[in-house]
Amino acid sequence: MRLESTGDELFLALVSMIQVTRPSLLKPAGDGFDVDVSPLLSQKELSDDERLVLRLYGALAQAAPEAAAQLDLTEAECARLGRALALVERSRAWPEDARSLCRALLGKLSA
């Protein structure tokens, strides 16, 4: 499936996958956090979730500002990402705009 998403949706996907896969890749910084995928880059073997984190990170790094990003995902990756988004959404209270963003992305994944 070709996922076309905004930079915000792609960032939400990346952070959600990191939170359920390896939260230590998120480092507190300033008003939020930084993403450090270097530990994954130095690993010899990666899980399917870790490979998806790197794919999302790469797509986000290549995305042009204000343009839709595209990423081809397998059915298994769509399911994996959908589970991560749903888990992260349920884990805390979110502002309505973040909830809407998550629901929009979940809708794209299930289409």
C-alpha positions in Angstrom: 0.0 0.0 0.0 1.2 3.5 -0.8 0.8 5.7 2.2 0.6 9.4 1.4 0.8 11.5 4.5 1.7 14.9 5.8 4.9 15.5 7.6 2.9 15.7 10.9 1.3 12.3 10.2 4.7 10.8 9.3 6.2 12.2 12.5 3.4 10.8 14.6 3.8 7.4 12.9 7.6 7.5 13.7 7.2 8.5 17.3 4.4 6.0 17.9 6.6 3.2 16.5 9.5 4.3 18.6 7.4 4.5 21.7 6.3 0.9 21.4 9.6 -0.5 20.0 12.4 1.3 21.7 11.5 4.4 23.7 15.1 5.1 24.6 15.5 6.5 21.0 13.5 9.5 22.2 15.8 12.0 24.0 14.3 15.0 26.0 15.3 18.3 24.4 14.1 21.8 24.7 10.3 21.9 24.5 10.0 18.3 23.3 12.4 15.6 22.3 14.9 14.5 19.7 14.9 11.2 17.8 18.2 9.3 17.8 18.2 6.3 15.6 22.0 5.7 15.7 21.7 2.7 18.0 19.5 1.0 15.3 22.0 1.9 12.6 24.8 0.1 14.4 22.8 -3.1 15.1 23.6 -6.1 13.0 20.1 -7.6 13.2 16.9 -5.6 13.4 13.4 -6.7 14.3 10.5 -6.0 11.9 9.5 -3.1 14.1 13.0 -1.6 14.2 13.2 -1.8 10.4 9.9 0.0 10.1 11.2 2.7 12.5 14.2 3.2 10.2 11.9 3.3 7.1 9.7 5.9 8.7 12.7 7.9 9.8 14.2 7.8 6.3 10.9 8.9 4.7 10.5 11.8 7.1 14.1 12.9 6.5 13.5 12.9 2.7 10.1 14.6 2.9 10.0 18.1 1.5 8.5 20.7 3.9 4.8 21.3 3.2 4.6 18.4 0.7 2.9 15.0 1.1 5.3 12.2 1.9 4.9 8.8 0.3 5.9 5.5 1.6 5.1 2.0 0.3 4.1 -0.3 3.2 3.3 -4.0 3.3 0.1 -5.2 4.8 2.1 -6.4 7.8 3.7 -3.0 8.2 0.3 -1.3 8.0 -1.0 -3.5 10.7 2.1 -3.0 12.9 1.9 0.8 12.5 -1.9 0.7 13.2 -1.4 -1.2 16.4 1.4 1.3 17.5 -0.8 4.3 16.8 -3.8 2.8 18.6 -1.7 1.9 21.6 -0.1 5.3 21.9 -3.4 7.1 21.4 -5.0 5.0 24.3 -1.9 5.5 26.6 -2.7 9.2 27.5 -5.0 12.1 27.0 -4.3 13.9 23.8 -5.4 17.3 22.5 -8.2 17.0 20.0 -6.0 18.1 17.1 -3.5 15.2 17.9 -6.4 12.8 18.2 -7.8 13.9 14.8 -4.3 13.5 13.2 -4.0 10.0 14.7 -7.5 9.0 13.5 -6.8 10.3 10.0 -3.7 8.3 9.8 -5.4 5.1 11.1 -8.1 5.6 8.5 -5.5 5.8 5.7 -3.8 2.6 7.0 -7.1 0.7 7.1 -8.3 1.8 3.7 
